[in-house]
């Protein structure tokens, strides 16, 4: 059964969604992140993906208070990313209650640091992401494209011991037009033993089922829930039915 992982993208302590990673195309949702997290917990969700968009843009942690409120106010397993640049940042995120850090840029800009964090905290504490445009990895909150190909990025970091990986095709993210099925199918085909999580574009339950069918271990969902295209009642039924 594929794991459902709701996303909370946070700016100034509020839930926000971007379209195609564009900070100028953002929509703010009038709901407290902790209240949203509690709603997810109530329907059987076990995991939450939090992105500090302020941190991703500025390069420094900005929403640890929100992380702390959710970690202490729920029993959800939280992975947190955005603005993590130093060992001190990593320690601060774990101290605030995250079970995992989700990172991407650092694997390109300072790969040795990622290796050190894997050695210090263990591979199960790291969720490595690749945000891609035309299968090239983008960094710094999707603002800067690199010449690093997705599949070389995957191979290099898998060899370093990374066990948990997610990928967002920026062209699909926030567009509610379906995920990058072809790309994700190639990833799961090349790396069937990788704990791979799909992200971006999910618009309905059929999308989730298709991602499960192509071998994804998890799926990150954000805007479709906020916009009511996937209701919490539908998610609860999907989770319950899948567990039986």
Secondary structure, DSSP 8 states (H G I E B T S, - for coil): --EEEEEEEEETTEEEEEETTEEEEEEEEEEEHHHHHHHHHHTT--EEEEEEHHHHHHSS---HHHHHHHHHH---EEEEESS--SHHHHHHHHHTT-SEEEESHHHHH-HHHHHHHHHHH-GGGEEEEEEEETTEEEETTTTEEEEEEHHHHHHHHHHTT--EEEEEETTTTTS-S---HHHHHHHHHH-TTSEEEEES---SHHHHHHHHHTT-SEEEE-HHHHTTSS-HHHHHHHHHHHH-
